[in-house]
C-alpha cells in the first residue's frame, strides 16, 4: 500500500513536558529531557478509508497534562502532498510562547527525494524555557560569576539574522523586470543560471521568490522571538541594495542586511530592536559583528561615518553605551554592565570557524562532523572569536538547488531540509568532549544555526555555564 513517512525530531529541556506525534493508527510520545531524539511515523493508505488518501499528522505539546499547542496537517499517502492544516508552509510555523516556555517547530515538505534530498517529511519540535534573561540568571551582577571575563562567554547565534522574512525581497521584486532578475540573481547567486536555463522568460518572475526562499531565508522568527529564545551574537552585513534592482524596485535607498544581492532586514530597524531589548533586559549583553562577506560590489557599503550616524541616531536619549573589541576581550561581565556597555559592535574582527565550503555542502551533516572532530584534535587559539557553525550549506550543491526551486513551495527549502538532521548530530557533539576541546580557555565562542530554536540556545547556554564554572 502507498505511504509517506514523517521523521520527528524532538528536544525538551523542561520537566513535565511531553510531545505526542500521531498519524492514523500510530502514536509516539516523547518526554525525555535534554535528549535529541528521532522517531518515524508512516501515513499509510491501509490505515485510511477505502476512498481516502489523506491522513492527518499532528503533534501536541502538553505540560502536566495541559495542552499547550496542537499543530497538524493532512498528508496524501499516494503523492506525499500536503493540504489543509496549520503547518502547510513555513510562514505558518513561528515559535509559540506558552506560559514561561517557548515552543519552536518546523516542517519540511519532502518531495520524492531527488538529488539526495529527504524523501520523508521532517518535523522538529523543541520546548525550552523563555531565555530572555539567561545571562542575568547564569551570572547575576552580585554573584562571583559576573567577575569572569566576558571573553569566557559562549553565545547562541542565529545565522544570517537579517533573512528572517521575505518582505524586503518581495518589495524589491514587485516591479523588477525579467532582465533585471536574470542579470542580478543569475550572476550573484550559485547555480541560478542553471534554473533560468530550464524555464522560459515568462516563468522567471514567478519563480524568483522561490529562488530567494530556497537560497536565502535562514530564519523564520522575529528578531524579538530569537532574542527571547536566547541568541546574543549576530553577524550583520549592512549595505545598500544592488543598484540594478534598486532602480526598478520599490525600496528606500538605505542600509539592509545583504545576502549576496538579496536584501533583508534594514540595519536601522535591527539596531533599534536590539537596543529596545537591552533596555528591557539590562543584564543581557549582545555582540554584533558587522562583516561584508559575499556582498557584491554593486551593493554600496557604508562608510564608518554612515554606520556611526545610524548608531548615534538609534541611541539618542538612551542610557546605553557601545562597547568595542577591546571591551569584549578585556573586561568582565560585571564591568560591561556597570559601564552600560551591553551592546558591543565589532567590525571585521578576527575569528576562526569550522565552516568549510566542501564540508558544509552536505545533506547529512556527516562531513561537518568529520571537520569538527579533526578541528578538536588541534583546537584553534588566539582568536577573539571562535565561531562554531551548526548549519549545513546544501545551497552550494547544484542539483539540490535545481530540484528545490523547480519542485518547490515555501517549505521545500534545502536549508530547512538539513536543519533537524544536522542539529541531532552536531549539537550533542558540541555538548560533549569535542565541544569542550574546541572552546579552549579564552575567547568568545559562538554557536550559530539556521532557523534558530531552543535546542541550539540550550546547548550554548549549558556550555557557557560549564565554562564559567
C-alpha positions as CSV (number, residue, x, y, z in Angstrom):
1,X,0.0,0.0,0.0
2,X,1.3,3.5,-0.7
3,X,2.6,5.5,2.3
4,X,4.5,8.7,3.1
5,X,6.9,8.8,6.0
6,X,7.4,11.6,8.6
7,X,10.5,11.8,10.7
8,X,10.0,13.5,14.1
9,X,12.9,15.3,15.9
10,X,12.4,16.3,19.5
11,X,14.4,18.3,22.1
12,X,12.9,19.1,25.5
13,X,14.5,20.7,28.5
14,X,11.6,21.4,30.8
15,X,10.3,18.8,33.3
16,X,6.7,17.5,33.0
17,X,6.5,18.4,29.3
18,X,5.8,15.8,26.6
19,X,5.3,15.9,22.8
20,X,2.9,13.4,21.2
21,X,3.1,12.7,17.5
22,X,0.4,10.8,15.7
23,X,-0.8,9.6,12.3
24,X,-3.7,7.2,11.7
25,X,-3.1,4.1,13.8
26,X,0.2,5.2,15.2
27,X,1.2,7.4,18.1
28,X,4.6,8.2,19.7
29,X,5.2,10.2,22.9
30,X,8.4,11.8,24.0
31,X,9.2,13.3,27.4
32,X,12.9,12.6,27.9
33,X,14.9,15.6,28.9
34,X,17.9,17.2,27.1
35,X,17.9,14.4,24.6
36,X,17.9,14.8,20.8
37,X,15.6,12.1,19.7
38,X,14.4,10.9,16.3
39,X,11.2,8.9,15.6
40,X,9.5,7.7,12.5
41,X,5.8,7.5,11.5
42,X,4.0,6.5,8.3
43,X,0.8,7.9,6.8
44,X,-0.2,4.6,5.3
45,X,-3.1,4.0,2.9
46,X,-4.0,0.8,4.7
47,X,-5.0,2.9,7.7
48,X,-7.3,5.2,5.8
49,X,-10.8,4.8,4.3
50,X,-11.4,3.0,1.0
51,X,-11.6,6.2,-1.0
52,X,-9.5,8.3,1.3
53,X,-5.8,9.0,0.6
54,X,-5.2,11.8,3.1
55,X,-4.1,11.1,6.7
56,X,-3.7,13.6,9.5
57,X,-0.3,14.1,11.0
58,X,-0.2,16.1,14.2
59,X,1.8,16.9,17.3
60,X,0.6,18.0,20.7
61,X,2.7,19.6,23.4
62,X,1.5,19.1,26.9
63,X,2.7,20.2,30.3
64,X,1.4,18.4,33.4
65,X,-1.3,17.1,31.1
66,X,-2.4,20.6,29.9
67,X,-2.4,21.1,26.2
68,X,-0.1,24.0,25.2
69,X,-0.4,23.7,21.4
70,X,-1.7,21.3,18.7
71,X,-0.3,21.6,15.1
72,X,-1.5,19.4,12.2
73,X,-1.8,18.9,8.5
74,X,-3.1,16.4,6.0
75,X,-0.6,14.2,4.1
76,X,-1.6,12.4,0.9
77,X,-0.3,8.8,1.3
78,X,-0.1,8.4,-2.5
79,X,1.6,11.6,-3.6
80,X,3.0,12.9,-0.3
81,X,1.5,16.3,-0.9
82,X,0.3,18.4,2.0
83,X,-3.1,20.0,2.3
84,X,-5.1,21.8,5.0
85,X,-3.8,22.2,8.5
86,X,-1.6,24.6,10.4
87,X,1.9,23.7,9.0
88,X,1.3,23.6,5.3
89,X,4.1,26.2,4.7
90,X,7.0,27.7,6.6
91,X,5.3,31.0,7.2
92,X,2.7,29.2,9.4
93,X,5.3,27.9,11.9
94,X,6.5,30.8,14.1
95,X,7.6,29.9,17.6
96,X,4.9,29.8,20.2
97,X,5.0,31.4,23.7
98,X,3.2,29.3,26.2
99,X,3.4,30.1,29.9
100,X,7.1,30.5,30.6
101,X,8.1,28.3,27.7
102,X,8.9,28.7,24.0
103,X,7.9,26.0,21.6
104,X,9.9,26.1,18.3
105,X,9.0,23.9,15.5
106,X,9.3,23.4,11.7
107,X,8.0,21.1,9.0
108,X,10.0,20.2,5.8
109,X,7.7,19.3,2.9
110,X,9.7,16.5,1.3
111,X,9.4,15.6,-2.4
112,X,10.3,12.2,-3.9
113,X,14.0,12.5,-2.8
114,X,15.6,14.0,-6.0
115,X,19.3,15.0,-5.8
116,X,19.6,13.2,-2.4
117,X,17.1,15.4,-0.7
118,X,15.0,13.7,2.0
119,X,12.0,11.7,0.7
120,X,10.3,11.7,4.1
121,X,8.7,14.7,5.6
122,X,10.5,16.1,8.6
123,X,9.0,17.7,11.7
124,X,11.1,19.1,14.5
125,X,9.9,20.4,17.9
126,X,11.9,22.0,20.7
127,X,10.4,23.1,24.1
128,X,12.6,25.2,26.3
129,X,12.2,27.9,28.9
130,X,12.0,31.5,27.8
131,X,15.7,32.5,27.8
132,X,15.2,36.3,27.6
133,X,17.2,36.7,30.9
134,X,19.6,33.8,30.6
135,X,22.8,35.9,31.2
136,X,21.3,37.6,34.2
137,X,20.2,34.2,35.6
138,X,23.6,32.5,34.8
139,X,25.8,35.3,36.1
140,X,23.9,37.7,38.4
141,X,25.5,41.0,38.9
142,X,26.1,40.4,42.6
143,X,27.5,36.9,42.1
144,X,31.1,35.9,41.7
145,X,30.4,34.6,38.2
146,X,29.9,38.1,36.9
147,X,33.5,38.9,37.7
148,X,34.6,36.4,35.0
149,X,36.0,38.0,31.8
150,X,33.3,38.4,29.2
151,X,35.6,36.6,26.7
152,X,34.7,33.3,28.5
153,X,31.1,33.5,27.4
154,X,29.6,31.1,24.9
155,X,26.9,32.8,22.9
156,X,24.0,31.3,20.9
157,X,23.6,32.9,17.5
158,X,21.1,32.9,14.6
159,X,22.8,32.7,11.2
160,X,22.0,35.5,8.8
161,X,19.6,37.2,11.2
162,X,18.6,39.7,8.5
163,X,17.0,37.0,6.4
164,X,14.0,36.1,8.6
165,X,11.4,37.5,6.3
166,X,10.5,37.8,2.5
167,X,9.1,41.3,3.0
168,X,12.0,43.3,1.7
169,X,12.8,40.9,-1.1
170,X,9.2,40.9,-2.3
171,X,9.1,44.7,-2.3
172,X,12.3,44.6,-4.4
173,X,10.9,42.1,-6.9
174,X,7.5,43.8,-7.2
175,X,8.4,46.0,-10.2
176,X,11.6,44.3,-11.3
177,X,11.6,43.0,-14.9
178,X,12.8,39.7,-16.2
179,X,16.0,41.2,-17.4
180,X,17.0,42.7,-14.1
181,X,16.1,39.5,-12.2
182,X,18.1,37.3,-14.6
183,X,21.1,39.7,-14.5
184,X,21.3,40.1,-10.8
185,X,20.1,36.8,-9.3
186,X,21.7,34.8,-12.1
187,X,25.1,36.5,-11.7
188,X,25.2,36.7,-7.9
189,X,23.6,33.5,-6.6
190,X,25.0,30.0,-7.0
191,X,23.5,27.8,-9.7
192,X,20.6,30.1,-10.5
193,X,21.7,30.3,-14.2
194,X,21.0,26.5,-14.3
195,X,17.5,27.2,-13.1
196,X,16.8,30.0,-15.5
197,X,18.1,27.9,-18.4
198,X,15.4,25.3,-17.7
199,X,12.5,27.7,-17.7
200,X,11.2,30.3,-20.2
201,X,11.4,34.1,-19.5
202,X,7.7,34.0,-18.6
203,X,8.5,31.9,-15.5
204,X,11.4,33.9,-14.3
205,X,9.4,36.4,-12.3
206,X,7.1,33.7,-11.0
207,X,9.9,31.6,-9.5
208,X,12.1,34.4,-8.3
209,X,10.5,34.4,-4.8
210,X,11.0,30.6,-4.6
211,X,14.7,31.1,-5.5
212,X,15.1,33.6,-2.7
213,X,13.3,31.3,-0.2
214,X,15.4,28.4,-1.2
215,X,18.8,30.2,-1.1
216,X,18.5,33.0,1.4
217,X,15.7,32.6,4.0
218,X,17.6,31.2,7.1
219,X,15.3,32.3,9.9
220,X,11.5,32.3,10.3
221,X,11.0,34.0,13.7
222,X,11.0,37.7,14.5
223,X,14.1,39.2,16.0
224,X,12.3,39.7,19.3
225,X,11.5,36.0,19.5
226,X,15.0,35.0,18.6
227,X,16.3,37.2,21.4
228,X,13.9,35.6,23.8
229,X,15.0,32.2,22.6
230,X,18.5,33.2,23.8
231,X,20.5,34.5,20.8
232,X,23.2,37.0,21.9
233,X,25.5,37.2,18.9
234,X,24.6,38.5,15.4
235,X,26.6,38.9,12.2
236,X,25.2,41.6,10.1
237,X,26.2,42.7,6.5
238,X,24.9,46.2,6.1
239,X,24.9,47.6,2.6
240,X,22.6,49.3,0.1
241,X,20.6,47.5,-2.5
242,X,22.1,46.3,-5.7
243,X,22.0,49.4,-8.0
244,X,20.3,47.5,-10.9
245,X,17.4,46.2,-8.7
246,X,17.0,49.4,-6.7
247,X,16.4,51.3,-9.9
248,X,13.3,49.1,-10.7
249,X,12.2,48.1,-7.2
250,X,10.1,49.7,-4.5
251,X,12.6,50.2,-1.7
252,X,14.2,53.0,0.3
253,X,17.8,53.6,-0.6
254,X,19.1,52.7,2.8
255,X,21.2,50.0,4.5
256,X,19.9,46.5,4.6
257,X,21.2,43.1,5.5
258,X,22.6,41.8,2.3
259,X,22.6,38.1,1.5
260,X,24.6,38.3,-1.7
261,X,22.4,40.5,-3.8
262,X,19.3,39.8,-1.8
263,X,18.3,42.5,0.8
264,X,16.7,41.6,4.1
265,X,16.1,43.5,7.4
266,X,17.0,47.2,7.4
267,X,20.1,47.9,9.6
268,X,18.4,50.7,11.5
269,X,15.5,48.5,12.4
270,X,17.8,45.8,13.5
271,X,19.7,48.1,15.9
272,X,16.5,49.7,17.1
273,X,15.1,46.3,18.1
274,X,18.3,45.3,19.7
275,X,18.5,48.5,21.8
276,X,14.9,48.2,22.9
277,X,15.5,44.6,24.1
278,X,18.6,45.7,26.0
279,X,16.7,48.5,27.7
280,X,14.2,45.9,28.8
281,X,16.8,43.4,29.8
282,X,19.8,45.4,31.3
283,X,21.7,42.3,32.5
284,X,22.0,40.8,29.0
285,X,24.9,41.6,26.7
286,X,24.7,41.4,22.9
287,X,27.5,41.3,20.4
288,X,27.0,42.5,16.8
289,X,29.7,41.8,14.2
290,X,29.5,43.9,11.0
291,X,31.0,42.0,8.1
292,X,30.7,42.1,4.3
293,X,31.5,38.5,3.2
294,X,30.0,37.9,-0.2
295,X,28.4,41.3,-0.6
296,X,28.6,42.2,-4.3
297,X,30.4,45.4,-5.4
298,X,27.1,46.7,-6.8
299,X,25.7,46.9,-3.3
300,X,27.4,50.0,-1.9
301,X,29.0,49.5,1.5
302,X,28.6,52.2,4.2
303,X,31.4,54.4,5.4
304,X,32.4,54.4,9.0
305,X,30.7,57.8,9.3
306,X,27.4,56.4,7.9
307,X,27.5,53.5,10.4
308,X,28.2,55.9,13.3
309,X,25.4,58.1,12.3
310,X,22.9,55.2,12.4
311,X,24.2,54.1,15.8
312,X,24.0,57.6,17.3
313,X,20.5,58.2,15.9
314,X,19.3,54.9,17.4
315,X,21.0,55.5,20.8
316,X,19.8,59.1,21.1
317,X,18.4,59.7,24.6
318,X,19.1,56.0,25.6
319,X,21.1,55.1,28.7
320,X,23.3,52.7,26.9
321,X,26.9,52.8,25.6
322,X,28.6,51.0,22.7
323,X,31.4,48.6,23.6
324,X,34.2,47.6,21.2
325,X,36.6,44.7,20.6
326,X,38.8,45.8,23.5
327,X,35.8,45.9,25.9
328,X,34.8,42.4,24.7
329,X,38.2,40.9,25.2
330,X,39.5,42.6,28.3
331,X,36.5,43.5,30.6
332,X,34.4,41.4,33.0
333,X,30.7,40.8,32.6
334,X,30.2,43.0,35.7
335,X,32.2,45.8,34.3
336,X,30.4,45.9,31.0
337,X,27.1,46.1,32.8
338,X,28.3,48.8,35.2
339,X,29.6,50.9,32.2
340,X,26.3,50.3,30.3
341,X,28.3,48.7,27.5
342,X,25.9,45.9,27.0
343,X,25.8,46.4,23.2
344,X,29.2,45.5,21.7
345,X,29.6,46.4,18.0
346,X,32.6,44.9,16.1
347,X,33.7,45.3,12.5
348,X,35.7,42.5,10.7
349,X,37.1,41.2,14.0
350,X,39.4,38.2,13.5
351,X,37.7,34.9,14.1
352,X,38.2,31.2,13.4
353,X,35.4,29.0,12.2
354,X,34.7,25.3,11.5
355,X,33.0,26.4,8.2
356,X,34.3,24.8,5.1
357,X,32.8,25.1,1.6
358,X,33.2,21.4,0.9
359,X,32.3,20.0,4.4
360,X,29.3,22.2,4.8
361,X,27.9,21.4,1.4
362,X,26.1,18.3,2.8
363,X,22.6,16.9,3.2
364,X,23.5,14.6,6.1
365,X,26.0,16.6,8.2
366,X,28.5,13.8,8.3
367,X,31.3,15.8,6.6
368,X,30.7,18.6,9.2
369,X,31.1,16.0,12.0
370,X,34.4,14.9,10.5
371,X,35.5,18.5,10.2
372,X,34.7,19.2,13.9
373,X,36.4,16.1,15.1
374,X,39.5,17.0,13.1
375,X,39.4,20.5,14.4
376,X,39.1,19.3,18.0
377,X,42.4,17.3,17.6
378,X,44.3,20.6,17.3
379,X,42.0,23.3,18.7
380,X,42.5,26.9,17.5
381,X,43.7,29.5,19.9
382,X,44.5,33.2,20.0
383,X,41.3,34.4,18.2
384,X,38.9,36.9,19.8
385,X,36.0,34.8,18.4
386,X,35.6,31.1,17.7
387,X,32.6,30.5,15.5
388,X,31.1,27.0,15.6
389,X,28.6,26.9,12.8
390,X,25.9,24.1,13.1
391,X,24.1,24.8,9.8
392,X,24.8,22.9,6.5
393,X,25.1,24.8,3.2
394,X,23.3,22.5,0.8
395,X,22.6,25.6,-1.2
396,X,26.1,25.1,-2.6
397,X,25.0,21.8,-4.2
398,X,23.8,22.4,-7.8
399,X,21.3,19.6,-8.2
400,X,19.8,20.3,-4.8
401,X,19.1,23.9,-5.8
402,X,17.6,23.0,-9.1
403,X,15.3,20.3,-7.5
404,X,14.3,22.5,-4.6
405,X,13.3,25.5,-6.7
406,X,11.7,23.8,-9.7
407,X,9.7,21.4,-7.4
408,X,9.2,24.0,-4.7
409,X,6.7,25.5,-2.4
410,X,7.6,27.6,0.6
411,X,8.5,24.6,2.7
412,X,10.9,22.8,0.4
413,X,13.9,25.0,1.3
414,X,17.1,22.9,1.2
415,X,18.2,24.8,4.3
416,X,15.1,23.5,6.2
417,X,15.8,20.0,4.7
418,X,19.0,19.7,6.6
419,X,18.1,21.6,9.8
420,X,16.9,18.8,12.1
421,X,19.2,16.1,10.8
422,X,22.3,18.2,11.3
423,X,21.2,19.5,14.7
424,X,20.6,16.0,16.0
425,X,24.2,15.1,15.1
426,X,26.1,18.3,15.8
427,X,24.6,19.8,18.9
428,X,25.2,16.6,21.0
429,X,28.8,16.5,19.7
430,X,29.4,20.1,20.8
431,X,27.8,19.5,24.2
432,X,30.3,16.7,24.8
433,X,34.1,16.3,24.8
434,X,34.6,17.6,21.3
435,X,32.9,20.9,22.2
436,X,34.9,21.1,25.4
437,X,38.2,20.9,23.4
438,X,37.0,23.4,20.8
439,X,36.1,26.2,23.2
440,X,39.5,26.3,24.9
441,X,40.3,28.7,27.8
442,X,39.7,32.1,26.3
443,X,38.0,34.0,23.5
444,X,34.3,34.4,22.9
445,X,32.7,31.2,21.4
446,X,29.6,31.4,19.2
447,X,27.2,28.6,18.4
448,X,25.5,29.6,15.2
449,X,22.5,28.0,13.5
450,X,19.8,28.4,10.8
451,X,16.1,28.5,12.0
452,X,17.3,29.3,15.5
453,X,15.4,27.3,18.2
454,X,15.7,26.2,21.8
455,X,18.0,23.2,21.3
456,X,20.8,25.4,19.9
457,X,20.2,28.0,22.7
458,X,20.2,25.4,25.4
459,X,23.4,23.8,24.1
460,X,25.3,27.1,24.1
461,X,23.9,28.2,27.5
462,X,24.8,24.9,29.1
463,X,28.3,25.0,27.6
464,X,28.6,28.6,28.9
465,X,27.7,27.6,32.4
466,X,30.2,24.9,32.4
467,X,33.0,27.2,31.0
468,X,32.2,29.8,33.7
469,X,32.4,27.0,36.3
